[in-house]
Amino acid sequence: MGTSQSKPSARGGSPLVPSWANQDPPPAAPGAVNPPADGTIPNPADGAAAPDVFEPRRLAGMRRSLKKFMSSGDRADARRALGHFSRGSAGGGAPGAQRLARAARVGGGAIAAFSQAVSGQQPAPNGFDLSTLAGMPVAQAVDAIVDAFCPPGIVDEDNIRAAVGEALTEALEGADLFDPTAINNYTVVVATRAFVAELVFTAVIAEQGQSAENASPQQAIARENDLRSMVREVTDVIATPIIQSAGPALTQDRVAQLVTQIATIVYEEMSGWE
């Protein structure tokens, strides 16, 4: 499909929650080679039990259903694909959400800044003040916020930055110029649930393989948008009450917790789709 990915699909035998999922990679020592980004691990030499791993063909059902969806446009095929993905690649809930932990924490800073702005708590803990963007075109302001909270060099940089940008753009939809005083609790709800949905959607697309190889570019884009809509629909229903009950002035850590909680429930819900 049309979405780029910053890491390859995990191979059979890869851990459900690879080492890169919750931390930045350590700087390499001179002459050293960093571990592969897909989280593969060597067989333990000491015979210790390996962590839970994916079945080698865990993606076969998902890709088969996704390929049918690319051809048919039938949402039943898309639901089956998302169900296979959630049971196989995402591990049914918590493991899939844990793979998003780093993204949740990094992107959570931008959403927390919105939440704290509602309560008049500016600048943000990192020193960034949303009021300095007042009057900017929304697209330019969103780019500045992404740069401030999702700097280059983070794991899955492209995916996280794109997800945050998409979430903030949706939350500010309808405005031409950025007005920090117009941010309210509903803005935070929209941004948070859009962020979770985009992270889940991107995780699906990262594993799609050659599912779109027989589709035209226009068809692939249309199917991708429909798949994204399905993920957003289920995420919105699950996320809205959770975020609304979370309270005001959310911190970065609290937003990360909410993202992980919501993603877990989304994966669990989709894992029942047949």
C-alpha positions as CSV (number, residue, x, y, z in Angstrom):
1,M,0.0,0.0,0.0
2,G,1.0,3.6,-0.1
3,T,2.3,4.0,3.5
4,S,6.1,3.8,3.9
5,Q,7.6,1.9,6.8
6,S,10.8,2.5,8.7
7,K,11.4,-1.1,9.7
8,P,10.8,-4.4,7.9
9,S,8.1,-6.9,8.9
10,A,9.2,-9.1,11.8
11,R,10.2,-12.6,10.7
12,G,9.1,-15.9,12.1
13,G,10.8,-16.5,15.4
14,S,10.9,-12.8,16.3
15,P,9.8,-11.9,19.9
16,L,6.3,-10.5,20.4
17,V,7.8,-7.4,22.1
18,P,11.3,-6.8,20.6
19,S,13.9,-4.8,22.4
20,W,13.4,-1.7,20.4
21,A,9.7,-1.3,21.2
22,N,10.2,0.6,24.5
23,Q,13.6,2.3,24.2
24,D,16.0,4.2,21.9
25,P,18.8,2.0,20.6
26,P,22.0,2.5,22.6
27,P,24.9,4.2,20.8
28,A,27.1,1.6,19.1
29,A,30.6,1.1,20.3
30,P,33.4,1.6,17.8
31,G,33.3,-1.2,15.3
32,A,30.1,-2.7,16.8
33,V,27.0,-3.6,14.9
34,N,23.6,-2.7,16.4
35,P,21.0,-5.5,16.7
36,P,18.7,-5.7,13.7
37,A,15.7,-3.3,13.9
38,D,13.2,-6.1,13.4
39,G,13.9,-7.5,16.9
40,T,15.2,-10.9,15.8
41,I,17.3,-12.7,18.4
42,P,19.8,-15.5,18.3
43,N,19.1,-18.8,19.8
44,P,20.2,-18.7,23.5
45,A,23.5,-20.5,23.8
46,D,23.0,-21.4,27.4
47,G,19.7,-23.3,26.7
48,A,17.6,-20.7,28.5
49,A,13.9,-20.6,27.5
50,A,13.3,-18.2,24.7
51,P,10.5,-15.6,25.0
52,D,7.1,-16.1,23.4
53,V,7.6,-15.9,19.6
54,F,5.5,-15.6,16.6
55,E,4.6,-18.6,14.5
56,P,6.6,-18.5,11.3
57,R,3.5,-18.2,9.1
58,R,1.6,-16.0,11.5
59,L,0.9,-13.5,8.7
60,A,-0.4,-15.9,6.0
61,G,-4.1,-15.5,6.9
62,M,-3.8,-11.8,7.3
63,R,-2.1,-11.3,4.0
64,R,-4.5,-13.7,2.2
65,S,-7.5,-11.8,3.5
66,L,-5.9,-8.4,2.8
67,K,-5.1,-9.4,-0.8
68,K,-8.8,-10.4,-1.2
69,F,-9.9,-7.1,0.2
70,M,-7.6,-5.2,-2.2
71,S,-9.4,-6.9,-5.0
72,S,-13.0,-7.0,-3.7
73,G,-13.3,-4.0,-1.5
74,D,-15.5,-6.1,0.7
75,R,-15.2,-5.0,4.3
76,A,-15.7,-8.6,5.5
77,D,-12.4,-9.4,4.0
78,A,-10.8,-6.4,5.7
79,R,-12.3,-7.4,9.0
80,R,-10.8,-10.9,8.6
81,A,-7.4,-9.4,7.8
82,L,-7.5,-7.2,10.9
83,G,-8.6,-10.2,13.0
84,H,-5.8,-12.3,11.7
85,F,-3.3,-9.5,12.3
86,S,-4.5,-8.9,15.9
87,R,-4.3,-12.6,16.8
88,G,-1.1,-13.2,15.0
89,S,1.3,-10.3,14.7
90,A,-0.2,-8.2,17.5
91,G,-0.4,-11.3,19.8
92,G,-4.1,-10.7,20.7
93,G,-3.8,-7.4,22.7
94,A,-1.1,-6.6,25.3
95,P,1.9,-7.7,23.3
96,G,0.8,-5.6,20.3
97,A,0.3,-2.6,22.5
98,Q,3.6,-3.1,24.1
99,R,5.3,-2.9,20.7
100,L,3.8,0.7,20.5
101,A,5.2,1.7,23.9
102,R,8.0,3.9,22.6
103,A,5.7,5.6,20.1
104,A,3.1,6.1,22.8
105,R,5.6,7.8,25.1
106,V,7.2,10.0,22.4
107,G,4.0,11.1,20.8
108,G,2.4,11.5,24.2
109,G,4.4,14.6,24.8
110,A,2.7,16.5,22.0
111,I,-0.8,15.4,23.1
112,A,0.1,16.2,26.8
113,A,1.0,19.7,25.7
114,F,-2.5,20.2,24.3
115,S,-4.0,18.8,27.4
116,Q,-2.0,21.0,29.7
117,A,-2.7,24.1,27.5
118,V,-6.4,23.6,28.3
119,S,-5.5,24.0,32.0
120,G,-3.2,27.0,31.3
121,Q,-0.1,25.0,32.0
122,Q,2.4,26.3,29.5
123,P,5.1,26.0,28.5
124,A,5.3,22.2,28.3
125,P,7.9,20.4,30.5
126,N,10.4,20.4,27.5
127,G,10.1,24.2,27.4
128,F,8.0,24.4,24.3
129,D,5.2,27.0,24.4
130,L,2.3,26.5,22.0
131,S,1.5,30.2,22.3
132,T,4.5,31.0,20.2
133,L,2.7,29.3,17.2
134,A,-0.4,31.5,17.4
135,G,-1.5,32.8,14.0
136,M,0.6,30.3,12.0
137,P,-1.1,28.2,9.3
138,V,-2.2,25.0,11.0
139,A,0.0,22.8,8.8
140,Q,3.0,24.8,9.7
141,A,2.2,24.8,13.4
142,V,1.7,21.0,13.4
143,D,5.1,20.6,11.7
144,A,6.6,22.7,14.5
145,I,4.9,20.7,17.2
146,V,6.1,17.4,15.7
147,D,9.6,18.7,15.5
148,A,9.5,19.8,19.1
149,F,8.2,16.6,20.6
150,C,9.4,13.9,18.1
151,P,12.9,14.8,17.2
152,P,15.0,13.0,14.6
153,G,16.9,9.9,15.8
154,I,14.1,8.2,17.6
155,V,13.1,4.6,16.9
156,D,10.5,4.3,14.2
157,E,11.0,8.1,13.6
158,D,9.0,8.3,10.4
159,N,6.0,6.3,11.7
160,I,5.8,8.3,15.0
161,R,6.1,11.7,13.4
162,A,3.5,10.8,10.8
163,A,1.1,9.5,13.5
164,V,1.5,12.6,15.6
165,G,1.1,14.9,12.6
166,E,-2.0,13.0,11.5
167,A,-3.5,13.1,15.0
168,L,-2.9,16.8,15.5
169,T,-4.2,17.7,12.1
170,E,-7.4,15.9,12.7
171,A,-7.8,17.5,16.1
172,L,-7.4,20.9,14.6
173,E,-9.6,20.2,11.5
174,G,-11.6,23.2,10.3
175,A,-9.1,25.8,11.5
176,D,-6.9,27.7,9.0
177,L,-4.7,29.4,11.6
178,F,-3.4,27.9,14.8
179,D,-5.1,29.3,17.9
180,P,-3.8,27.7,21.2
181,T,-6.7,29.3,23.1
182,A,-9.2,27.3,21.0
183,I,-7.8,23.9,22.2
184,N,-10.2,22.3,24.5
185,N,-10.9,18.9,26.1
186,Y,-12.6,17.6,22.9
187,T,-9.4,18.5,20.9
188,V,-7.4,16.3,23.3
189,V,-9.9,13.4,22.9
190,V,-9.7,13.6,19.1
191,A,-6.0,13.9,19.0
192,T,-5.5,10.9,21.4
193,R,-7.8,8.5,19.7
194,A,-6.5,9.5,16.2
195,F,-3.0,8.9,17.4
196,V,-3.8,5.4,18.7
197,A,-5.7,4.5,15.5
198,E,-2.8,5.7,13.3
199,L,-0.3,3.7,15.3
200,V,-2.4,0.5,15.0
201,F,-3.1,1.2,11.3
202,T,0.6,1.7,10.6
203,A,1.4,-1.5,12.4
204,V,-1.0,-3.3,10.1
205,I,0.5,-1.7,7.0
206,A,4.0,-2.6,8.1
207,E,3.1,-6.3,7.8
208,Q,1.0,-6.2,4.6
209,G,3.8,-7.6,2.4
210,Q,2.8,-8.0,-1.3
211,S,-1.0,-7.8,-0.6
212,A,-1.5,-4.9,-2.9
213,E,0.7,-6.2,-5.8
214,N,-2.2,-6.7,-8.1
215,A,-4.0,-3.5,-7.3
216,S,-3.7,-0.2,-9.2
217,P,-2.2,2.7,-7.3
218,Q,-5.6,4.4,-7.1
219,Q,-7.3,1.2,-5.9
220,A,-4.6,0.6,-3.3
221,I,-5.0,4.1,-1.9
222,A,-8.8,3.7,-1.7
223,R,-8.5,0.4,0.1
224,E,-5.9,1.8,2.4
225,N,-8.2,4.7,3.3
226,D,-11.0,2.3,3.9
227,L,-8.9,0.1,6.2
228,R,-7.7,3.2,8.1
229,S,-11.4,4.1,8.5
230,M,-12.2,0.7,10.0
231,V,-9.4,1.0,12.5
232,R,-10.5,4.5,13.4
233,E,-14.1,3.5,13.9
234,V,-13.3,0.8,16.5
235,T,-10.7,3.0,18.1
236,D,-13.1,5.9,18.5
237,V,-15.7,3.8,20.2
238,I,-13.2,2.3,22.7
239,A,-11.1,5.4,23.2
240,T,-13.6,8.2,23.8
241,P,-15.0,7.2,27.2
242,I,-11.5,6.2,28.5
243,I,-10.0,9.6,27.6
244,Q,-12.9,11.6,28.8
245,S,-12.6,9.9,32.3
246,A,-8.9,10.4,32.5
247,G,-9.1,13.9,33.9
248,P,-7.5,17.3,33.0
249,A,-3.9,18.3,32.4
250,L,-2.7,14.9,31.2
251,T,1.1,14.4,31.6
252,Q,3.2,12.7,28.9
253,D,3.4,9.5,31.0
254,R,-0.4,9.5,31.5
255,V,-1.0,9.9,27.8
256,A,1.4,7.0,27.1
257,Q,-0.6,4.9,29.6
258,L,-3.8,5.8,27.9
259,V,-2.5,5.0,24.4
260,T,-1.2,1.6,25.6
261,Q,-4.5,0.8,27.4
262,I,-6.6,1.8,24.4
263,A,-4.4,-0.1,21.9
264,T,-4.6,-3.2,24.0
265,I,-8.4,-3.1,23.9
266,V,-8.5,-2.3,20.2
267,Y,-6.3,-5.3,19.4
268,E,-8.4,-7.5,21.7
269,E,-11.6,-6.4,20.0
270,M,-10.2,-6.9,16.5
271,S,-8.8,-10.3,17.4
272,G,-12.4,-11.6,17.6
273,W,-13.1,-10.6,14.0
274,E,-13.4,-13.6,11.7
